Amino acid sequence: MRLRLPDPPLLLVTDRRQARHPLADIVAAALTGGCRWISLREKDLPEDEQVPLARTLCRLAHKSSARLLLHGKASLAKLAGADGVHLPSGSDPATARALLGPEKLVGVSIHTVSEAASIDPAMVDYALAGPAFETPSKPGYGPEIGRKGLFEIARAAGVPVLAIGGINTARVAEVIAAGCAGVAVMGGVMRAADPQHEVGALIATLQGYPRAR
């Protein structure tokens, strides 16, 4: 049985290069704003720097009964004591699941309907579909999926799908209507003058709509 995802279904993905404040301060503010799901995505950092950073953010997250994942390698997530791993597109979730065990979250990035349809729900708990819309965080990363594409991906996937890329309060209704279970955000919170307010506004908007499960 798939693990229950954090609630509210808002995943904050870090990017210290866009961060307006120290990363730990942004995470702490997001937690205060109601976020209960963080993923450390600092894959350009040396592994011996990722692990202690993940441990620090884990302690912050756990004080708020939140979960912290690590974007990248399952082995690093395990070493850091993270609550799971988020894998890039084309990874092997079965290997990650075998390493981390049944109590840790395993997510995967997807971009197409065929990738969504190939997900094994016994190995994967959720998927991030992106870029949902044009986003300044990753200009030129790929054509936006759009509402129609999100609908097709959410319908094809056997796990909850979160939209990522260009997500703001105005887009929340659109992605939920397309069948997504929630949203993931990066730059909008990393660059925010007030990350707590930004997260709180997104969560308040999310809570106004019924969600796919």
N, C-alpha and C positions, 0 to 999 in steps of 0.2 A: 504494500500500500504506500502511495506517495506521501511524503511528509507534508504536514500543514505549513503553508507559507506564512511569513510574518504578516500581521495586519496592523495598520493599513497597508495595502498593496503598492507601496511606494518604495522603490529601490534607489538609494543614492549611490552613484558611482563616482569615485574620487578621481581628480586630476589636479595634482599640485601645480602643474604648469599654468593652469587657468585660475588657480585659487587667489582670491583677493585677500584672504586672511590665512594664518597658519592652518594647516590641514586639520590638526587636532581640534582647533577652535571651531572650524566649520562643522566638523562631525558633532562636536558637543552641542553646537547651536541647533543643528538638524535634529538631534535627539530631543532636545528641549522643545522643539517645534512639533514633536510627535512622530518623527521617523523611527521605525523599528527594524530597518533593514539597510545595511551598508555593504558596499563591496569595494575593497581596496584595489584600485586599478592603477598601479604604478610599475608597469612591466619593464620600463626602461631603467629602473633602479637595480643595482646589483642585488642578487638574492640575499646576501648577508645584511642588506639594509632593508629589504622588504619584510623579512621575518620579524625583526624587532619593532618595526613600524606597525605591522599587523597585530602584534601582541599588545602594543600600547592602545591601539584603537579597539581591540577586543575588550580590554578592561573598561574602556569608556562605554562601549555598547552594552556590555553585560550589566553595568550599573543601572541601565534603563530597561533591562529585560529585552534588549534588542539583539539581533544576530549580525555578525560580521563575516563576510565571505572574502575570499581572495580571488581576484581575476588572474588566471594564468594556470600554474601547475598545481595539481592535486598534492604533490609531494611537499610543496612549500606551504600549502594550506594546512596540511597535517602537522608539519614542523612548527608552524606558528600557533597551533591550537585554535584555528579559525573554525567557524561553524559550517563551513562548506567551501565549495570552489565554484567559480564561474569559468567555463571553458570557452575558448574561441571556436568559431565555426570550423568544422572538419576534425574536431578532436574525437577521442575515444572515451565516451562517458563510462563504458563498462569498466575500463581500467581504473578510472577515478573512483567509481563506486566501490570496486574491490579494495582499493587502498583506504578509502575513508570510512567505509562501513555504512550501514543503513540509517544511522541517526544524523548524518550530515546532509546538508542541501547540496545538490548538484544541478547547476544550470548551464545552459549552452546558448551561444549566439547563433541566430539564423537570419537569413536574408531572402529566402525563397520558399515557395510552397513545397517544393520537393524536399528541401531540408526539414521543413516542419513535419511532413508526412513520414519521414524516416526516423523520427524520434522514438526511442523505446521508453515508454512510461515507467518501466521497471528500473531504469537506470537514471532517468532525468526527472527532476521535479518541476522545472519551469524553463521557459525559453524567452530570450530577449530578441525581439524582431526590430531590425533597424537598418538604415535610418528611416524612421517613420515619416519624417518630414525633413526639409532642408535644415541643416544645423550648422551654426558657426563653430561648434566644437570640432567637427570633422569635415571641413569643406572639401568637396570632391571625392568623398569616401565612397560614394555610389549613388545611383538614382534613388530618390525617395520612394518608399513603398506606397505611401498614400493610404487613404481609407479603404479603397477597394482591395488593395494588396493585403492590408492588415486583416480584413474580413476573411479572405481566402486562406491566409496563413493560420489564423485562429481556428478556422473550421477544420483545417487539415491536421493540426497538431493534436496529439493525444495528451498534452499537458497544458497548464495555464500559460498564456502568452502575455508578456509585458511589452509595451511599445517604448522604444527609446529613439531619441533624435528629434530635436525641435519641439519637445514637449513643454507646454506652459498651461496655465489655467484655461485658456481659451480652447486648447486642443483636447483636454481631458474628455469632454462629452463625446467628441468625435471618435476617439480610440475605444472608449467603453462601448459606444454604439456599434463599433465594428467587431465586437466580441472579445476584446482584450480584457484580461483579468485585472490589469493595473498598468502602472507606468514606471519607467526608470528615468532618472534625470542626472545630468552631469553639469554641464557648463552653466545652466541657469542658476544653479545653487552655488557652484564654485565661484562664479563671478559676482554674486549678489552682495550688495552692501550689507544686507541683513538676511543671512541665510535662514535664521529661525523663522522670520516672517514669510520668506519665499516657500519654505517647506510647509508651514502652517496653511498658507493659502492653497497650495496644491492638495493637501490632505482634505481641507474643508470642501474643495470642489469635488474630489473623489467621493467623499462620503455622501454627496448629493445624488449619486447615480447608482442604480443597481448594477452589480458586476457579474460577469461570467465567472464560474467556479471551475 
